[in-house]
Amino acid sequence: MLPQTPPHGLKVMSGAEENRHYLRAFIQTYRDLPVLWDTSLRDYTNREKRAEAYLRLVPIYHYLKRDAPVEM
């Protein structure tokens, strides 16, 4: 049986490569959400804005740590 190649140039990632991909995505998404880390922003103290930002990170984090509980 011949190994199947991904269609149209899609690359199949190993488990480690996939983890690195999601870790990079998590870090980049976190950087794109300064409301979570920039204390000089007015919205840094806004719980609703921060909760919205966290919701963008949850799916990526859940992939990295599948058994992690999601509490808000």
C-alpha positions in Angstrom: 0.0 0.0 0.0 1.4 3.4 -0.9 1.4 6.2 1.7 -1.2 8.8 1.0 0.0 12.2 0.2 -1.9 15.2 1.3 -4.0 16.9 -1.5 -2.8 20.0 -3.2 0.5 20.5 -1.3 -1.0 20.4 2.3 1.6 19.3 4.7 0.9 16.6 7.3 2.4 17.7 10.7 3.9 15.4 13.3 2.5 15.7 16.8 5.5 17.8 17.9 5.1 20.1 14.9 1.4 20.5 15.5 2.1 21.4 19.1 4.6 24.0 18.1 2.2 25.4 15.6 -0.6 25.8 18.2 1.9 27.2 20.8 3.0 29.8 18.2 -0.7 30.6 17.4 -1.4 31.0 21.2 1.5 33.3 21.7 0.7 35.4 18.6 -3.0 35.6 19.7 -2.0 36.7 23.2 0.3 39.4 21.7 -2.6 40.6 19.6 -4.7 41.0 22.7 -3.0 43.8 24.7 -6.0 44.1 27.0 -4.6 41.0 28.7 -1.1 42.3 29.3 -0.8 46.0 28.8 -1.5 47.6 32.1 -1.5 51.1 30.6 -4.7 50.4 28.7 -8.0 51.6 30.3 -9.6 48.3 29.2 -7.0 46.3 31.2 -9.3 46.6 34.2 -12.5 46.0 32.3 -13.5 42.4 33.2 -15.9 42.1 30.2 -13.2 43.1 27.7 -10.7 40.7 29.3 -13.2 37.9 29.3 -13.9 38.4 25.6 -10.1 38.3 24.9 -9.7 35.1 27.0 -12.4 33.5 25.0 -10.3 33.9 21.9 -7.4 32.1 23.6 -9.4 29.2 25.0 -9.8 27.1 21.8 -6.1 27.2 21.2 -5.1 26.5 24.8 -7.7 23.7 24.9 -5.9 22.0 22.0 -2.5 22.3 23.8 -4.0 21.1 27.2 -7.0 19.0 26.3 -7.7 18.0 29.9 -7.6 21.6 31.2 -10.8 22.8 32.8 -12.3 26.0 31.4 -13.4 28.3 34.1 -14.4 31.9 33.7 
